Amino acid sequence: MTLKIRGPRRFDSPTVLKGDAPFLGATVAEWDRAIIGNMGKTLADIKLRTENAPKRDASKAVTSDLASAVSKRLATSK
C-alpha cells in the first residue's frame, strides 16, 4: 500500500459551508449559535456594565490580591 500525498493545491480555495449544511450531527448554523451565541450583545452588555461599575479603590480592598498589594506598595513608596 502506498500513501498518496496531497499537494499544496488542497488549500488553494477554502470551502464555505452554508448554514443548512450538515456538520458533525448538526447544521452549521446550529454550531454557530452554540459556539458564538449572541456574542455581540453580550460584549456590549459587558462594556456597559464595566463603564457604569464603581471604580475599584485598592486602599479600601478587603481581600489581599496581587493587584491590591502592588497598588498599596506603590502608593506608599512615593
Phi and psi in degrees as a GROMACS rama.xvg file:
@    title "Ramachandran Plot"
@    xaxis  label "Phi"
@    yaxis  label "Psi"
@TYPE xy
-110.868  146.099  THR-2
-80.9529  138.318  LEU-3
-100.647  111.827  LYS-4
-88.6918  127.426  ILE-5
-84.7907  140.011  ARG-6
-82.7708  -178.704  GLY-7
-66.7801  -11.5627  PRO-8
-63.1608  -16.9904  ARG-9
-59.3321  -31.573  ARG-10
-109.469  17.4985  PHE-11
-62.1169  -44.5682  ASP-12
-135.993  119.046  SER-13
-70.0104  151.106  PRO-14
-92.1366  130.268  THR-15
-101.626  121.366  VAL-16
-87.5735  140.022  LEU-17
-80.2573  162.391  LYS-18
-60.8727  -29.8  GLY-19
-94.0672  6.43554  ASP-20
-73.9105  134.748  ALA-21
-72.9223  140.481  PRO-22
-153.163  113.317  PHE-23
52.0805  47.8769  LEU-24
84.6203  0.225883  GLY-25
-142.404  172.224  ALA-26
-85.1696  163.266  THR-27
-61.4756  -38.9407  VAL-28
-63.7919  -39.5893  ALA-29
-64.5754  -40.7692  GLU-30
-64.7152  -40.9456  TRP-31
-61.5703  -45.1687  ASP-32
-65.5153  -37.5736  ARG-33
-69.1628  -39.3379  ALA-34
-85.6102  -49.4365  ILE-35
-87.3831  -39.4603  ILE-36
61.7072  -135.867  GLY-37
-110.233  58.7924  ASN-38
-62.0464  -37.7074  MET-39
-61.0315  -45.4145  GLY-40
-67.8827  -40.3931  LYS-41
-62.496  -44.3236  THR-42
-65.7943  -37.4684  LEU-43
-64.6489  -40.2885  ALA-44
-63.93  -42.7897  ASP-45
-63.703  -42.6551  ILE-46
-62.8854  -42.9863  LYS-47
-64.0245  -44.0013  LEU-48
-63.8839  -38.5196  ARG-49
-65.1677  -42.1662  THR-50
-68.0859  -33.9131  GLU-51
-91.3096  -7.89703  ASN-52
-73.3038  150.496  ALA-53
-64.822  143.828  PRO-54
-73.9642  143.921  LYS-55
-79.577  130.367  ARG-56
-111.994  109.77  ASP-57
-64.7139  -26.4693  ALA-58
-70.6795  -20.2058  SER-59
-107.794  12.0186  LYS-60
-67.0139  133.055  ALA-61
-81.9202  -43.335  VAL-62
-87.8805  152.638  THR-63
-104.521  95.9041  SER-64
-109.416  175.121  ASP-65
-61.6701  -43.6347  LEU-66
-62.6778  -41.5635  ALA-67
-65.4139  -43.08  SER-68
-63.34  -44.4929  ALA-69
-66.1955  -43.1735  VAL-70
-62.969  -42.4433  SER-71
-63.5781  -43.05  LYS-72
-64.3381  -41.3757  ARG-73
-66.3105  -36.4628  LEU-74
-67.0128  -34.8696  ALA-75
-88.6558  -14.5279  THR-76
-84.1485  -7.74796  SER-77
